[in-house]
Amino acid sequence: MRWLLALAALIASPAAAQLNLPAQLTYSVTDPTPTYPVPADAEMPPAISETYDVSQLTTTTSTNFVASNYQGSQAKARFTCVPNDTVAYIDQLRGPGQQPFGHGHGPFFGGTSVSKDITTWPQLRAAAQAKSAAGVLAATCPGDRINGSLYWQPWVMKPNALGDGVTRLKKVNLITLYYVIDKPEAAATTERLRRGFGAVFGMNMDDPDMLAFKALIAKANQTNPQIQLQFNEVSHGEWVCDGDSNVYPALANYDGTPMFQCAAGKTLYARVSSNVCWNGHLRSADGYSHIIPQVRAGQDGQLHCPAEYPYKLPQIETIFRYSHLGPSDYSKWRLSSDDHAAMITGRAFRNGESLHTDYIFGWDERFSDDWQCALGMKVPGRLCTVAEGGTGPHDLDYSTTGPRGQNGPVTRLLSDSVVPNSGGKVLIDLGRNFTGAQASDWLDMPTLGTSQPVKGPVKIHVH
């Protein structure tokens, strides 16, 4: 019975945490004027002086990164990462220091120091420094210790994955990470991500159907009928089959049949994008309420943020890449959060419907300032401009040409070369391919109090 799967999802988790949304949202076709300093500036932990030899973690010869500032209407900084295959019943944003907490998460990617007790920017930077000093891999994204940020999603599990009655966790091939600014004119008014920032985006696990937010939109329409706010979105993650222009809110229909056809051999993408309207605080108690979606106004047809959220952030987009054996395979995958969301809402949840991503900023700011400046965002002490019409797909030019602190290219992070002090491991293996046909394509279910897969399978029978 499915309640056995749901049991672990709710252990030590609050039934439905109190949302931290304001009592009202005030919209106008004129975007709100931000006030400065941003509240987060007073909330940030002190800066850390980092003086390690960055020449070993950067390169000027990689062909993986090519010049292209604005493609069409967007600017993007792209990084391809590998997971570290840690899975655990922890949530460093919503339940720091607690284990077990909530539904299962993982595999994690970014910083390799995954612990219920490592939840802040200083802790992430210290962990990255300590691992690098010990000669082990500090992070699984380009540049190794340069980006100690943590990124994670609910795990994907499949009952009877190998025909032996055992539920196993699906391995992820790769993760593509984008930081996006929607249009050129928005860059100069987009706030940079600050040290200490953390958020959950995608499905809100305290309010999966977004009833509280919809009520605020209805209230705003009553207050200002001319604005005609239009918000009907309830799905914030999407599944995409390589080569298919359509996007899907789940993997299976309510009756368990595949929602779409994606042939074996084609990559399946789980894509989640963050909200960009920001109230200026580094975090909120629920992990969600300090960033909310833009809402389209019928009055002018444009997307707007309310006065209570006057700042805009770059959109963070995570794309998890999975191999599979076809529709009969992936339609049986279930997220660790699907049953959790079903219990909160009292309705059925389709397989894969509750997609969301957690994020904690853990960058060495010398480098996050570089790529944020290159996208045209405001960075203190920097002249940040972006020339339109670059060449190539999506990526920034990470060459070291040009003075730091001025407009121009930024340092390219090492991605496809051997990482120093890591036993000769290649940081980004683009050839990872876990179809699910053999045991090595899966991870074991962890025990509730551990942060690593347990040895040997854990049997969870589903009838």
ChimeraX attribute file (.defattr): number of C-alpha atoms within 10 A of each C-alpha:
attribute: neighborCount
match mode: 1-to-1
recipient: residues
	/A:1	9
	/A:2	11
	/A:3	11
	/A:4	12
	/A:5	22
	/A:6	19
	/A:7	13
	/A:8	22
	/A:9	26
	/A:10	22
	/A:11	17
	/A:12	16
	/A:13	19
	/A:14	13
	/A:15	14
	/A:16	14
	/A:17	13
	/A:18	11
	/A:19	17
	/A:20	13
	/A:21	18
	/A:22	12
	/A:23	7
	/A:24	16
	/A:25	19
	/A:26	17
	/A:27	24
	/A:28	18
	/A:29	18
	/A:30	11
	/A:31	14
	/A:32	17
	/A:33	10
	/A:34	16
	/A:35	10
	/A:36	8
	/A:37	9
	/A:38	16
	/A:39	13
	/A:40	18
	/A:41	14
	/A:42	11
	/A:43	16
	/A:44	15
	/A:45	14
	/A:46	11
	/A:47	11
	/A:48	12
	/A:49	9
	/A:50	12
	/A:51	6
	/A:52	13
	/A:53	8
	/A:54	15
	/A:55	11
	/A:56	15
	/A:57	20
	/A:58	23
	/A:59	19
	/A:60	16
	/A:61	12
	/A:62	16
	/A:63	9
	/A:64	14
	/A:65	23
	/A:66	18
	/A:67	17
	/A:68	21
	/A:69	27
	/A:70	25
	/A:71	18
	/A:72	13
	/A:73	11
	/A:74	17
	/A:75	27
	/A:76	27
	/A:77	22
	/A:78	18
	/A:79	20
	/A:80	19
	/A:81	23
	/A:82	25
	/A:83	24
	/A:84	18
	/A:85	18
	/A:86	21
	/A:87	27
	/A:88	30
	/A:89	28
	/A:90	29
	/A:91	24
	/A:92	23
	/A:93	22
	/A:94	21
	/A:95	21
	/A:96	16
	/A:97	16
	/A:98	18
	/A:99	21
	/A:100	24
	/A:101	26
	/A:102	25
	/A:103	27
	/A:104	26
	/A:105	25
	/A:106	26
	/A:107	24
	/A:108	25
	/A:109	25
	/A:110	30
	/A:111	29
	/A:112	26
	/A:113	26
	/A:114	22
	/A:115	18
	/A:116	20
	/A:117	15
	/A:118	18
	/A:119	22
	/A:120	21
	/A:121	27
	/A:122	17
	/A:123	15
	/A:124	28
	/A:125	25
	/A:126	17
	/A:127	21
	/A:128	28
	/A:129	18
	/A:130	15
	/A:131	19
	/A:132	19
	/A:133	13
	/A:134	12
	/A:135	14
	/A:136	19
	/A:137	22
	/A:138	28
	/A:139	28
	/A:140	26
	/A:141	28
	/A:142	24
	/A:143	25
	/A:144	28
	/A:145	30
	/A:146	28
	/A:147	25
	/A:148	30
	/A:149	26
	/A:150	26
	/A:151	23
	/A:152	23
	/A:153	28
	/A:154	26
	/A:155	26
	/A:156	25
	/A:157	25
	/A:158	20
	/A:159	20
	/A:160	16
	/A:161	21
	/A:162	15
	/A:163	8
	/A:164	9
	/A:165	15
	/A:166	18
	/A:167	24
	/A:168	27
	/A:169	26
	/A:170	27
	/A:171	25
	/A:172	25
	/A:173	21
	/A:174	23
	/A:175	23
	/A:176	17
	/A:177	20
	/A:178	21
	/A:179	21
	/A:180	22
	/A:181	26
	/A:182	17
	/A:183	13
	/A:184	19
	/A:185	11
	/A:186	15
	/A:187	27
	/A:188	16
	/A:189	14
	/A:190	22
	/A:191	20
	/A:192	20
	/A:193	20
	/A:194	21
	/A:195	24
	/A:196	22
	/A:197	20
	/A:198	28
	/A:199	23
	/A:200	27
	/A:201	27
	/A:202	24
	/A:203	23
	/A:204	22
	/A:205	26
	/A:206	21
	/A:207	18
	/A:208	20
	/A:209	18
	/A:210	16
	/A:211	11
	/A:212	14
	/A:213	20
	/A:214	16
	/A:215	12
	/A:216	17
	/A:217	21
	/A:218	18
	/A:219	16
	/A:220	20
	/A:221	19
	/A:222	12
	/A:223	14
	/A:224	14
	/A:225	12
	/A:226	14
	/A:227	19
	/A:228	19
	/A:229	24
	/A:230	16
	/A:231	15
	/A:232	10
	/A:233	11
	/A:234	16
	/A:235	20
	/A:236	21
	/A:237	25
	/A:238	23
	/A:239	22
	/A:240	22
	/A:241	20
	/A:242	15
	/A:243	10
	/A:244	11
	/A:245	7
	/A:246	11
	/A:247	15
	/A:248	17
	/A:249	21
	/A:250	25
	/A:251	26
	/A:252	24
	/A:253	16
	/A:254	13
	/A:255	8
	/A:256	13
	/A:257	14
	/A:258	20
	/A:259	18
	/A:260	19
	/A:261	13
	/A:262	21
	/A:263	15
	/A:264	16
	/A:265	13
	/A:266	16
	/A:267	19
	/A:268	22
	/A:269	21
	/A:270	24
	/A:271	23
	/A:272	22
	/A:273	20
	/A:274	27
	/A:275	22
	/A:276	22
	/A:277	24
	/A:278	22
	/A:279	24
	/A:280	25
	/A:281	21
	/A:282	24
	/A:283	21
	/A:284	20
	/A:285	15
	/A:286	21
	/A:287	24
	/A:288	26
	/A:289	21
	/A:290	25
	/A:291	26
	/A:292	19
	/A:293	20
	/A:294	18
	/A:295	20
	/A:296	18
	/A:297	20
	/A:298	14
	/A:299	13
	/A:300	14
	/A:301	14
	/A:302	12
	/A:303	15
	/A:304	21
	/A:305	26
	/A:306	24
	/A:307	19
	/A:308	19
	/A:309	26
	/A:310	18
	/A:311	23
	/A:312	23
	/A:313	23
	/A:314	25
	/A:315	18
	/A:316	20
	/A:317	21
	/A:318	27
	/A:319	22
	/A:320	23
	/A:321	23
	/A:322	23
	/A:323	23
	/A:324	22
	/A:325	16
	/A:326	17
	/A:327	18
	/A:328	17
	/A:329	15
	/A:330	24
	/A:331	22
	/A:332	20
	/A:333	22
	/A:334	27
	/A:335	24
	/A:336	29
	/A:337	31
	/A:338	24
	/A:339	28
	/A:340	26
	/A:341	26
	/A:342	17
	/A:343	18
	/A:344	15
	/A:345	16
	/A:346	9
	/A:347	10
	/A:348	12
	/A:349	21
	/A:350	23
	/A:351	29
	/A:352	28
	/A:353	26
	/A:354	28
	/A:355	29
	/A:356	25
	/A:357	23
	/A:358	24
	/A:359	22
	/A:360	25
	/A:361	26
	/A:362	30
	/A:363	25
	/A:364	22
	/A:365	20
	/A:366	14
	/A:367	17
	/A:368	21
	/A:369	23
	/A:370	23
	/A:371	24
	/A:372	26
	/A:373	27
	/A:374	29
	/A:375	29
	/A:376	26
	/A:377	26
	/A:378	20
	/A:379	20
	/A:380	11
	/A:381	8
	/A:382	15
	/A:383	16
	/A:384	23
	/A:385	17
	/A:386	21
	/A:387	14
	/A:388	15
	/A:389	12
	/A:390	18
	/A:391	15
	/A:392	15
	/A:393	15
	/A:394	22
	/A:395	22
	/A:396	27
	/A:397	26
	/A:398	26
	/A:399	20
	/A:400	16
	/A:401	13
	/A:402	12
	/A:403	10
	/A:404	15
	/A:405	17
	/A:406	16
	/A:407	18
	/A:408	21
	/A:409	22
	/A:410	25
	/A:411	22
	/A:412	26
	/A:413	26
	/A:414	27
	/A:415	26
	/A:416	17
	/A:417	19
	/A:418	16
	/A:419	23
	/A:420	17
	/A:421	16
	/A:422	17
	/A:423	11
	/A:424	10
	/A:425	14
	/A:426	15
	/A:427	23
	/A:428	22
	/A:429	16
	/A:430	13
	/A:431	8
	/A:432	15
	/A:433	18
	/A:434	20
	/A:435	22
	/A:436	22
	/A:437	12
	/A:438	10
	/A:439	12
	/A:440	11
	/A:441	18
	/A:442	22
	/A:443	23
	/A:444	21
	/A:445	24
	/A:446	22
	/A:447	17
	/A:448	17
	/A:449	13
	/A:450	16
	/A:451	20
	/A:452	19
	/A:453	17
	/A:454	15
	/A:455	11
	/A:456	10
	/A:457	15
	/A:458	15
	/A:459	15
	/A:460	17
	/A:461	14
	/A:462	14
	/A:463	5
